[in-house]
Amino acid sequence: MPLAGADPAELVVARSETEHLQRALAALPERQRAVVVAHYFGEAPLRALSDEMCVSPQRVSQLHVAAIERLRRTLTPA
């Protein structure tokens, strides 16, 4: 539902950016995507994810860093 008084051009840009982010997230390997989605959208601490995924906190950190690097490469304009 559009926001009252919102600039239509800004809404189109925001929607496009959202769709671009969704495609980038979908392209991540499953475990990287799980970490990013749970941490940023589910607000789960990385330590809690390590328990949930049955891996060390260091491994969760590695997955997180790899996912963020991949997202940066995908989402940063050339």
N, CA, C and O atoms as a CHARMM CRD file, in Angstrom:
* protein
*
  312
    1    1 MET  N      0.84100  -1.17400   0.00000 PROA 1      0.00000
    2    1 MET  CA     0.00000   0.00000   0.00000 PROA 1      0.00000
    3    1 MET  C      0.88600   1.23700   0.00000 PROA 1      0.00000
    4    1 MET  O      1.73700   1.36700   0.88100 PROA 1      0.00000
    5    2 PRO  N      0.72200   2.15100  -0.95300 PROA 2      0.00000
    6    2 PRO  CA     1.54800   3.35000  -1.03300 PROA 2      0.00000
    7    2 PRO  C      1.34500   4.24700   0.17800 PROA 2      0.00000
    8    2 PRO  O      0.25800   4.30900   0.75200 PROA 2      0.00000
    9    3 LEU  N      2.39800   4.92800   0.54600 PROA 3      0.00000
   10    3 LEU  CA     2.32200   5.87600   1.64300 PROA 3      0.00000
   11    3 LEU  C      1.67400   7.16000   1.14100 PROA 3      0.00000
   12    3 LEU  O      1.96700   7.62000   0.03700 PROA 3      0.00000
   13    4 ALA  N      0.79700   7.73400   1.95200 PROA 4      0.00000
   14    4 ALA  CA     0.12700   8.97800   1.57300 PROA 4      0.00000
   15    4 ALA  C      1.16800  10.07400   1.39700 PROA 4      0.00000
   16    4 ALA  O      2.02400  10.28000   2.25800 PROA 4      0.00000
   17    5 GLY  N      1.08600  10.76500   0.28500 PROA 5      0.00000
   18    5 GLY  CA     1.98300  11.88200   0.03700 PROA 5      0.00000
   19    5 GLY  C      3.36600  11.48700  -0.44100 PROA 5      0.00000
   20    5 GLY  O      4.21100  12.35400  -0.66100 PROA 5      0.00000
   21    6 ALA  N      3.61400  10.19800  -0.60600 PROA 6      0.00000
   22    6 ALA  CA     4.93900   9.75500  -1.06200 PROA 6      0.00000
   23    6 ALA  C      5.09400  10.05600  -2.54600 PROA 6      0.00000
   24    6 ALA  O      4.14100   9.96200  -3.32000 PROA 6      0.00000
   25    7 ASP  N      6.30000  10.41700  -2.91900 PROA 7      0.00000
   26    7 ASP  CA     6.62000  10.69700  -4.31800 PROA 7      0.00000
   27    7 ASP  C      6.60400   9.38100  -5.10200 PROA 7      0.00000
   28    7 ASP  O      7.33400   8.45400  -4.75100 PROA 7      0.00000
   29    8 PRO  N      5.79500   9.28100  -6.14500 PROA 8      0.00000
   30    8 PRO  CA     5.71400   8.03100  -6.91600 PROA 8      0.00000
   31    8 PRO  C      7.06600   7.56800  -7.45400 PROA 8      0.00000
   32    8 PRO  O      7.34000   6.36800  -7.48400 PROA 8      0.00000
   33    9 ALA  N      7.90500   8.49700  -7.87300 PROA 9      0.00000
   34    9 ALA  CA     9.22800   8.12200  -8.39300 PROA 9      0.00000
   35    9 ALA  C     10.06800   7.47100  -7.29600 PROA 9      0.00000
   36    9 ALA  O     10.77300   6.49300  -7.55000 PROA 9      0.00000
   37   10 GLU  N      9.99500   8.00800  -6.08400 PROA 10     0.00000
   38   10 GLU  CA    10.73700   7.42400  -4.96700 PROA 10     0.00000
   39   10 GLU  C     10.21500   6.03400  -4.63200 PROA 10     0.00000
   40   10 GLU  O     10.98800   5.13900  -4.29100 PROA 10     0.00000
   41   11 LEU  N      8.90100   5.85700  -4.73100 PROA 11     0.00000
   42   11 LEU  CA     8.31400   4.53900  -4.47100 PROA 11     0.00000
   43   11 LEU  C      8.80100   3.51400  -5.48900 PROA 11     0.00000
   44   11 LEU  O      9.08100   2.37000  -5.13100 PROA 11     0.00000
   45   12 VAL  N      8.90300   3.91200  -6.73800 PROA 12     0.00000
   46   12 VAL  CA     9.38200   3.00900  -7.79000 PROA 12     0.00000
   47   12 VAL  C     10.83800   2.63000  -7.52700 PROA 12     0.00000
   48   12 VAL  O     11.20900   1.46300  -7.65400 PROA 12     0.00000
   49   13 VAL  N     11.65200   3.60000  -7.16700 PROA 13     0.00000
   50   13 VAL  CA    13.06300   3.33100  -6.87600 PROA 13     0.00000
   51   13 VAL  C     13.17600   2.40900  -5.66600 PROA 13     0.00000
   52   13 VAL  O     13.95200   1.45300  -5.69200 PROA 13     0.00000
   53   14 ALA  N     12.41800   2.68000  -4.61200 PROA 14     0.00000
   54   14 ALA  CA    12.46700   1.84600  -3.41400 PROA 14     0.00000
   55   14 ALA  C     12.05000   0.41500  -3.73300 PROA 14     0.00000
   56   14 ALA  O     12.66300  -0.53800  -3.25300 PROA 14     0.00000
   57   15 ARG  N     11.01500   0.27000  -4.53700 PROA 15     0.00000
   58   15 ARG  CA    10.55500  -1.08100  -4.90000 PROA 15     0.00000
   59   15 ARG  C     11.61900  -1.80300  -5.72100 PROA 15     0.00000
   60   15 ARG  O     11.87000  -2.99000  -5.51200 PROA 15     0.00000
   61   16 SER  N     12.23600  -1.09800  -6.64000 PROA 16     0.00000
   62   16 SER  CA    13.28800  -1.68200  -7.46700 PROA 16     0.00000
   63   16 SER  C     14.46700  -2.13500  -6.61200 PROA 16     0.00000
   64   16 SER  O     15.01400  -3.21900  -6.81600 PROA 16     0.00000
   65   17 GLU  N     14.85300  -1.29400  -5.65300 PROA 17     0.00000
   66   17 GLU  CA    15.96100  -1.64400  -4.75700 PROA 17     0.00000
   67   17 GLU  C     15.60300  -2.85700  -3.90200 PROA 17     0.00000
   68   17 GLU  O     16.44400  -3.72600  -3.66800 PROA 17     0.00000
   69   18 THR  N     14.36900  -2.91500  -3.44300 PROA 18     0.00000
   70   18 THR  CA    13.91300  -4.05200  -2.63400 PROA 18     0.00000
   71   18 THR  C     13.96400  -5.34000  -3.45300 PROA 18     0.00000
   72   18 THR  O     14.41600  -6.37700  -2.96800 PROA 18     0.00000
   73   19 GLU  N     13.49900  -5.26500  -4.69300 PROA 19     0.00000
   74   19 GLU  CA    13.51700  -6.44700  -5.55500 PROA 19     0.00000
   75   19 GLU  C     14.95000  -6.87300  -5.85500 PROA 19     0.00000
   76   19 GLU  O     15.24400  -8.06700  -5.90700 PROA 19     0.00000
   77   20 HSD  N     15.83800  -5.91100  -6.05300 PROA 20     0.00000
   78   20 HSD  CA    17.25300  -6.21400  -6.31200 PROA 20     0.00000
   79   20 HSD  C     17.86700  -6.91400  -5.09300 PROA 20     0.00000
   80   20 HSD  O     18.60700  -7.88700  -5.24200 PROA 20     0.00000
   81   21 LEU  N     17.56000  -6.42000  -3.89800 PROA 21     0.00000
   82   21 LEU  CA    18.06400  -7.04800  -2.67200 PROA 21     0.00000
   83   21 LEU  C     17.49800  -8.45700  -2.51600 PROA 21     0.00000
   84   21 LEU  O     18.22500  -9.37300  -2.13300 PROA 21     0.00000
   85   22 GLN  N     16.22600  -8.64000  -2.80600 PROA 22     0.00000
   86   22 GLN  CA    15.62200  -9.96900  -2.69300 PROA 22     0.00000
   87   22 GLN  C     16.29000 -10.96500  -3.63600 PROA 22     0.00000
   88   22 GLN  O     16.53600 -12.11000  -3.25800 PROA 22     0.00000
   89   23 ARG  N     16.58600 -10.52900  -4.87200 PROA 23     0.00000
   90   23 ARG  CA    17.27200 -11.41200  -5.82700 PROA 23     0.00000
   91   23 ARG  C     18.68400 -11.73400  -5.34300 PROA 23     0.00000
   92   23 ARG  O     19.14200 -12.87000  -5.46200 PROA 23     0.00000
   93   24 ALA  N     19.37500 -10.72400  -4.79400 PROA 24     0.00000
   94   24 ALA  CA    20.73800 -10.94400  -4.29600 PROA 24     0.00000
   95   24 ALA  C     20.72300 -11.91900  -3.12300 PROA 24     0.00000
   96   24 ALA  O     21.58400 -12.79500  -3.03800 PROA 24     0.00000
   97   25 LEU  N     19.76500 -11.77900  -2.22700 PROA 25     0.00000
   98   25 LEU  CA    19.65700 -12.70800  -1.09400 PROA 25     0.00000
   99   25 LEU  C     19.33900 -14.12200  -1.58000 PROA 25     0.00000
  100   25 LEU  O     19.90000 -15.09600  -1.07700 PROA 25     0.00000
  101   26 ALA  N     18.45500 -14.22900  -2.54100 PROA 26     0.00000
  102   26 ALA  CA    18.07700 -15.54500  -3.06800 PROA 26     0.00000
  103   26 ALA  C     19.25600 -16.24200  -3.73600 PROA 26     0.00000
  104   26 ALA  O     19.31000 -17.47200  -3.77900 PROA 26     0.00000
  105   27 ALA  N     20.20100 -15.46000  -4.25800 PROA 27     0.00000
  106   27 ALA  CA    21.35400 -16.04000  -4.95100 PROA 27     0.00000
  107   27 ALA  C     22.45000 -16.51000  -3.98800 PROA 27     0.00000
  108   27 ALA  O     23.37200 -17.21400  -4.39900 PROA 27     0.00000
  109   28 LEU  N     22.35300 -16.12800  -2.72100 PROA 28     0.00000
  110   28 LEU  CA    23.35900 -16.57000  -1.74300 PROA 28     0.00000
  111   28 LEU  C     23.24200 -18.06900  -1.51000 PROA 28     0.00000
  112   28 LEU  O     22.15600 -18.63700  -1.63100 PROA 28     0.00000
  113   29 PRO  N     24.36300 -18.71400  -1.17300 PROA 29     0.00000
  114   29 PRO  CA    24.27100 -20.11300  -0.73100 PROA 29     0.00000
  115   29 PRO  C     23.34400 -20.20100   0.49000 PROA 29     0.00000
  116   29 PRO  O     23.23500 -19.25100   1.26500 PROA 29     0.00000
  117   30 GLU  N     22.70500 -21.31100   0.64400 PROA 30     0.00000
  118   30 GLU  CA    21.66100 -21.48800   1.66700 PROA 30     0.00000
  119   30 GLU  C     22.09700 -21.06800   3.07000 PROA 30     0.00000
  120   30 GLU  O     21.37700 -20.33100   3.74400 PROA 30     0.00000
  121   31 ARG  N     23.25700 -21.52500   3.51300 PROA 31     0.00000
  122   31 ARG  CA    23.68600 -21.21300   4.88500 PROA 31     0.00000
  123   31 ARG  C     24.01400 -19.73900   5.05300 PROA 31     0.00000
  124   31 ARG  O     23.72000 -19.15600   6.09700 PROA 31     0.00000
  125   32 GLN  N     24.62100 -19.12700   4.04100 PROA 32     0.00000
  126   32 GLN  CA    24.90200 -17.69400   4.10600 PROA 32     0.00000
  127   32 GLN  C     23.58800 -16.91200   4.16300 PROA 32     0.00000
  128   32 GLN  O     23.44600 -15.97900   4.95400 PROA 32     0.00000
  129   33 ARG  N     22.64300 -17.29600   3.33100 PROA 33     0.00000
  130   33 ARG  CA    21.33600 -16.62900   3.31800 PROA 33     0.00000
  131   33 ARG  C     20.65200 -16.77500   4.67200 PROA 33     0.00000
  132   33 ARG  O     20.06700 -15.81800   5.18000 PROA 33     0.00000
  133   34 ALA  N     20.72400 -17.95900   5.25300 PROA 34     0.00000
  134   34 ALA  CA    20.08900 -18.19100   6.55700 PROA 34     0.00000
  135   34 ALA  C     20.66900 -17.26900   7.62200 PROA 34     0.00000
  136   34 ALA  O     19.93300 -16.72300   8.44300 PROA 34     0.00000
  137   35 VAL  N     21.98300 -17.09700   7.60800 PROA 35     0.00000
  138   35 VAL  CA    22.63200 -16.22100   8.59700 PROA 35     0.00000
  139   35 VAL  C     22.18600 -14.78000   8.39900 PROA 35     0.00000
  140   35 VAL  O     21.80700 -14.11200   9.36200 PROA 35     0.00000
  141   36 VAL  N     22.22700 -14.29400   7.16900 PROA 36     0.00000
  142   36 VAL  CA    21.87200 -12.89700   6.89400 PROA 36     0.00000
  143   36 VAL  C     20.41000 -12.62500   7.23800 PROA 36     0.00000
  144   36 VAL  O     20.10200 -11.63700   7.90500 PROA 36     0.00000
  145   37 VAL  N     19.52000 -13.48500   6.79100 PROA 37     0.00000
  146   37 VAL  CA    18.09300 -13.27600   7.02700 PROA 37     0.00000
  147   37 VAL  C     17.78700 -13.32000   8.52000 PROA 37     0.00000
  148   37 VAL  O     17.07100 -12.45700   9.02800 PROA 37     0.00000
  149   38 ALA  N     18.31400 -14.30500   9.22100 PROA 38     0.00000
  150   38 ALA  CA    18.03100 -14.42100  10.65900 PROA 38     0.00000
  151   38 ALA  C     18.63300 -13.26000  11.44500 PROA 38     0.00000
  152   38 ALA  O     18.01800 -12.75200  12.38300 PROA 38     0.00000
  153   39 HSD  N     19.83900 -12.84300  11.05600 PROA 39     0.00000
  154   39 HSD  CA    20.51500 -11.77900  11.81100 PROA 39     0.00000
  155   39 HSD  C     19.92200 -10.40200  11.53100 PROA 39     0.00000
  156   39 HSD  O     19.66400  -9.64200  12.46500 PROA 39     0.00000
  157   40 TYR  N     19.70300 -10.07100  10.26400 PROA 40     0.00000
  158   40 TYR  CA    19.26300  -8.72000   9.92200 PROA 40     0.00000
  159   40 TYR  C     17.75000  -8.54600   9.90100 PROA 40     0.00000
  160   40 TYR  O     17.24700  -7.47100  10.22800 PROA 40     0.00000
  161   41 PHE  N     17.03000  -9.57800   9.52600 PROA 41     0.00000
  162   41 PHE  CA    15.57800  -9.44900   9.45600 PROA 41     0.00000
  163   41 PHE  C     14.89600 -10.07200  10.67800 PROA 41     0.00000
  164   41 PHE  O     13.81900  -9.63800  11.08600 PROA 41     0.00000
  165   42 GLY  N     15.53400 -11.09300  11.25500 PROA 42     0.00000
  166   42 GLY  CA    14.99100 -11.71800  12.45500 PROA 42     0.00000
  167   42 GLY  C     15.62700 -11.20100  13.72500 PROA 42     0.00000
  168   42 GLY  O     15.22000 -11.57200  14.82600 PROA 42     0.00000
  169   43 GLU  N     16.63700 -10.33600  13.57600 PROA 43     0.00000
  170   43 GLU  CA    17.34900  -9.72000  14.69100 PROA 43     0.00000
  171   43 GLU  C     17.95200 -10.75000  15.66000 PROA 43     0.00000
  172   43 GLU  O     18.03300 -10.50600  16.86300 PROA 43     0.00000
  173   44 ALA  N     18.36700 -11.88500  15.12800 PROA 44     0.00000
  174   44 ALA  CA    18.98600 -12.92600  15.95300 PROA 44     0.00000
  175   44 ALA  C     20.47500 -12.62700  16.10700 PROA 44     0.00000
  176   44 ALA  O     21.15500 -12.33800  15.12300 PROA 44     0.00000
  177   45 PRO  N     20.98400 -12.69600  17.33900 PROA 45     0.00000
  178   45 PRO  CA    22.42500 -12.50800  17.52200 PROA 45     0.00000
  179   45 PRO  C     23.19600 -13.65100  16.85600 PROA 45     0.00000
  180   45 PRO  O     22.71200 -14.78100  16.78900 PROA 45     0.00000
  181   46 LEU  N     24.38700 -13.34800  16.37000 PROA 46     0.00000
  182   46 LEU  CA    25.18600 -14.37800  15.69600 PROA 46     0.00000
  183   46 LEU  C     25.45300 -15.56200  16.61600 PROA 46     0.00000
  184   46 LEU  O     25.45800 -16.70500  16.15700 PROA 46     0.00000
  185   47 ARG  N     25.67500 -15.31400  17.89800 PROA 47     0.00000
  186   47 ARG  CA    25.93100 -16.41400  18.82800 PROA 47     0.00000
  187   47 ARG  C     24.74200 -17.36300  18.89200 PROA 47     0.00000
  188   47 ARG  O     24.92700 -18.58000  18.92900 PROA 47     0.00000
  189   48 ALA  N     23.53900 -16.83300  18.90600 PROA 48     0.00000
  190   48 ALA  CA    22.34300 -17.68100  18.92500 PROA 48     0.00000
  191   48 ALA  C     22.25900 -18.50800  17.64800 PROA 48     0.00000
  192   48 ALA  O     21.81400 -19.65600  17.67500 PROA 48     0.00000
  193   49 LEU  N     22.68300 -17.93000  16.53900 PROA 49     0.00000
  194   49 LEU  CA    22.66100 -18.67000  15.28000 PROA 49     0.00000
  195   49 LEU  C     23.63800 -19.83200  15.31200 PROA 49     0.00000
  196   49 LEU  O     23.37200 -20.88400  14.73100 PROA 49     0.00000
  197   50 SER  N     24.75700 -19.65300  15.98100 PROA 50     0.00000
  198   50 SER  CA    25.72100 -20.75600  16.06100 PROA 50     0.00000
  199   50 SER  C     25.10400 -21.95000  16.78200 PROA 50     0.00000
  200   50 SER  O     25.30100 -23.09600  16.37700 PROA 50     0.00000
  201   51 ASP  N     24.36500 -21.68300  17.84000 PROA 51     0.00000
  202   51 ASP  CA    23.68900 -22.77000  18.56400 PROA 51     0.00000
  203   51 ASP  C     22.61700 -23.41500  17.68500 PROA 51     0.00000
  204   51 ASP  O     22.50200 -24.64000  17.62500 PROA 51     0.00000
  205   52 GLU  N     21.84300 -22.58500  17.01300 PROA 52     0.00000
  206   52 GLU  CA    20.74800 -23.07600  16.16800 PROA 52     0.00000
  207   52 GLU  C     21.25800 -23.89800  14.98900 PROA 52     0.00000
  208   52 GLU  O     20.64300 -24.89100  14.60100 PROA 52     0.00000
  209   53 MET  N     22.40200 -23.47000  14.41500 PROA 53     0.00000
  210   53 MET  CA    22.94700 -24.14600  13.23500 PROA 53     0.00000
  211   53 MET  C     23.91700 -25.26700  13.59800 PROA 53     0.00000
  212   53 MET  O     24.40600 -25.98600  12.72700 PROA 53     0.00000
  213   54 CYS  N     24.19100 -25.40500  14.89800 PROA 54     0.00000
  214   54 CYS  CA    25.11400 -26.43600  15.39100 PROA 54     0.00000
  215   54 CYS  C     26.51500 -26.28800  14.79500 PROA 54     0.00000
  216   54 CYS  O     27.15200 -27.26800  14.40800 PROA 54     0.00000
  217   55 VAL  N     26.97000 -25.04800  14.73400 PROA 55     0.00000
  218   55 VAL  CA    28.32700 -24.75500  14.28100 PROA 55     0.00000
  219   55 VAL  C     28.94800 -23.77300  15.27100 PROA 55     0.00000
  220   55 VAL  O     28.25400 -23.20000  16.11100 PROA 55     0.00000
  221   56 SER  N     30.24600 -23.59100  15.16200 PROA 56     0.00000
  222   56 SER  CA    30.93000 -22.68000  16.08200 PROA 56     0.00000
  223   56 SER  C     30.57400 -21.22600  15.75400 PROA 56     0.00000
  224   56 SER  O     30.18300 -20.90800  14.63100 PROA 56     0.00000
  225   57 PRO  N     30.71600 -20.35600  16.75300 PROA 57     0.00000
  226   57 PRO  CA    30.50800 -18.92700  16.48600 PROA 57     0.00000
  227   57 PRO  C     31.44700 -18.41000  15.39000 PROA 57     0.00000
  228   57 PRO  O     31.07800 -17.52600  14.61800 PROA 57     0.00000
  229   58 GLN  N     32.65000 -18.96200  15.33000 PROA 58     0.00000
  230   58 GLN  CA    33.59900 -18.56400  14.29400 PROA 58     0.00000
  231   58 GLN  C     33.06700 -18.91000  12.91100 PROA 58     0.00000
  232   58 GLN  O     33.23100 -18.13300  11.97100 PROA 58     0.00000
  233   59 ARG  N     32.43300 -20.06600  12.78100 PROA 59     0.00000
  234   59 ARG  CA    31.88100 -20.47600  11.48700 PROA 59     0.00000
  235   59 ARG  C     30.72900 -19.56100  11.07400 PROA 59     0.00000
  236   59 ARG  O     30.61200 -19.19500   9.90500 PROA 59     0.00000
  237   60 VAL  N     29.88800 -19.19800  12.02400 PROA 60     0.00000
  238   60 VAL  CA    28.79600 -18.27100  11.72500 PROA 60     0.00000
  239   60 VAL  C     29.37200 -16.93900  11.25100 PROA 60     0.00000
  240   60 VAL  O     28.87100 -16.33600  10.30300 PROA 60     0.00000
  241   61 SER  N     30.42600 -16.49300  11.92100 PROA 61     0.00000
  242   61 SER  CA    31.08300 -15.24300  11.52400 PROA 61     0.00000
  243   61 SER  C     31.64000 -15.35200  10.10600 PROA 61     0.00000
  244   61 SER  O     31.51300 -14.41300   9.32100 PROA 61     0.00000
  245   62 GLN  N     32.25200 -16.48100   9.77400 PROA 62     0.00000
  246   62 GLN  CA    32.77700 -16.69000   8.41900 PROA 62     0.00000
  247   62 GLN  C     31.65200 -16.64900   7.38900 PROA 62     0.00000
  248   62 GLN  O     31.79200 -16.02500   6.33800 PROA 62     0.00000
  249   63 LEU  N     30.54400 -17.30900   7.68700 PROA 63     0.00000
  250   63 LEU  CA    29.39500 -17.31200   6.78000 PROA 63     0.00000
  251   63 LEU  C     28.84700 -15.89300   6.60600 PROA 63     0.00000
  252   63 LEU  O     28.49200 -15.48200   5.50100 PROA 63     0.00000
  253   64 HSD  N     28.78500 -15.15900   7.71100 PROA 64     0.00000
  254   64 HSD  CA    28.28500 -13.78700   7.69100 PROA 64     0.00000
  255   64 HSD  C     29.18100 -12.89800   6.82800 PROA 64     0.00000
  256   64 HSD  O     28.68700 -12.16100   5.97600 PROA 64     0.00000
  257   65 VAL  N     30.48500 -12.96500   7.04500 PROA 65     0.00000
  258   65 VAL  CA    31.42600 -12.14500   6.28200 PROA 65     0.00000
  259   65 VAL  C     31.35800 -12.49500   4.79200 PROA 65     0.00000
  260   65 VAL  O     31.33900 -11.60300   3.94300 PROA 65     0.00000
  261   66 ALA  N     31.32200 -13.78000   4.48100 PROA 66     0.00000
  262   66 ALA  CA    31.25100 -14.20200   3.08000 PROA 66     0.00000
  263   66 ALA  C     29.96200 -13.69800   2.42400 PROA 66     0.00000
  264   66 ALA  O     29.97500 -13.25800   1.27500 PROA 66     0.00000
  265   67 ALA  N     28.86000 -13.76400   3.15500 PROA 67     0.00000
  266   67 ALA  CA    27.57600 -13.31000   2.60900 PROA 67     0.00000
  267   67 ALA  C     27.59200 -11.80700   2.36900 PROA 67     0.00000
  268   67 ALA  O     27.13500 -11.34200   1.32400 PROA 67     0.00000
  269   68 ILE  N     28.11200 -11.04300   3.32600 PROA 68     0.00000
  270   68 ILE  CA    28.15300  -9.59200   3.18600 PROA 68     0.00000
  271   68 ILE  C     29.05800  -9.19500   2.01300 PROA 68     0.00000
  272   68 ILE  O     28.72200  -8.28900   1.25100 PROA 68     0.00000
  273   69 GLU  N     30.19100  -9.86400   1.87000 PROA 69     0.00000
  274   69 GLU  CA    31.08300  -9.57200   0.74400 PROA 69     0.00000
  275   69 GLU  C     30.39400  -9.86800  -0.58300 PROA 69     0.00000
  276   69 GLU  O     30.50600  -9.09000  -1.53000 PROA 69     0.00000
  277   70 ARG  N     29.68600 -10.98500  -0.65400 PROA 70     0.00000
  278   70 ARG  CA    28.99000 -11.35000  -1.89100 PROA 70     0.00000
  279   70 ARG  C     27.87000 -10.35600  -2.19400 PROA 70     0.00000
  280   70 ARG  O     27.67700  -9.96400  -3.34500 PROA 70     0.00000
  281   71 LEU  N     27.13800  -9.95200  -1.16100 PROA 71     0.00000
  282   71 LEU  CA    26.07600  -8.97300  -1.36000 PROA 71     0.00000
  283   71 LEU  C     26.64300  -7.62900  -1.82200 PROA 71     0.00000
  284   71 LEU  O     26.06600  -6.97900  -2.69400 PROA 71     0.00000
  285   72 ARG  N     27.75500  -7.21700  -1.24700 PROA 72     0.00000
  286   72 ARG  CA    28.38500  -5.96000  -1.67600 PROA 72     0.00000
  287   72 ARG  C     28.76400  -6.01400  -3.14600 PROA 72     0.00000
  288   72 ARG  O     28.52400  -5.06900  -3.89700 PROA 72     0.00000
  289   73 ARG  N     29.36500  -7.14000  -3.55100 PROA 73     0.00000
  290   73 ARG  CA    29.76200  -7.27200  -4.97200 PROA 73     0.00000
  291   73 ARG  C     28.53800  -7.23700  -5.88300 PROA 73     0.00000
  292   73 ARG  O     28.56700  -6.63500  -6.95600 PROA 73     0.00000
  293   74 THR  N     27.47200  -7.88400  -5.44400 PROA 74     0.00000
  294   74 THR  CA    26.25900  -7.96700  -6.25400 PROA 74     0.00000
  295   74 THR  C     25.50800  -6.63800  -6.30000 PROA 74     0.00000
  296   74 THR  O     24.98800  -6.25200  -7.34700 PROA 74     0.00000
  297   75 LEU  N     25.45200  -5.94700  -5.17900 PROA 75     0.00000
  298   75 LEU  CA    24.60100  -4.76000  -5.07200 PROA 75     0.00000
  299   75 LEU  C     25.31400  -3.45000  -5.40100 PROA 75     0.00000
  300   75 LEU  O     24.65700  -2.43200  -5.61700 PROA 75     0.00000
  301   76 THR  N     26.65600  -3.45800  -5.44200 PROA 76     0.00000
  302   76 THR  CA    27.39200  -2.24100  -5.73600 PROA 76     0.00000
  303   76 THR  C     27.43100  -2.03500  -7.24500 PROA 76     0.00000
  304   76 THR  O     27.85600  -2.92000  -7.98800 PROA 76     0.00000
  305   77 PRO  N     26.98700  -0.86400  -7.69400 PROA 77     0.00000
  306   77 PRO  CA    27.03400  -0.60400  -9.13900 PROA 77     0.00000
  307   77 PRO  C     28.46700  -0.61400  -9.64300 PROA 77     0.00000
  308   77 PRO  O     29.38500  -0.19800  -8.93600 PROA 77     0.00000
  309   78 ALA  N     28.65500  -1.08400 -10.85500 PROA 78     0.00000
  310   78 ALA  CA    29.98900  -1.18000 -11.44600 PROA 78     0.00000
  311   78 ALA  C     30.53100   0.17600 -11.81700 PROA 78     0.00000
  312   78 ALA  O     31.64700   0.27600 -12.32800 PROA 78     0.00000
